[in-house]
Amino acid sequence: MTTPDVEIPILYSHPECDFSNMLKEELDEEGVNYTEIDMSLHEDKWPEVEELTGGDRTTPVLIRNGEVEVGYHGIG
């Protein structure tokens, strides 16, 4: 059984997005385990991103502890 406290974060990213790369670097430095969904490889996931962002096709999108963060600390 998982709880929000131990849930593995999900990161929607794109390799050409500097904000995605900055967030991945930050999470790696903090030692955060996360599941990455590379949107260049999983274009079928764009509807999920659009639902999380209110219709925008943007990255990064991080889901952590039940919270959705769009952009790099809200920027992007």
Secondary structure by P-SEA (a helix, b strand, c coil): cccccccbbbbbcccccaaaaaaaaaaaaabbbbbbbcccccccaaaaaaaaacccccccbbbccccccccccccc
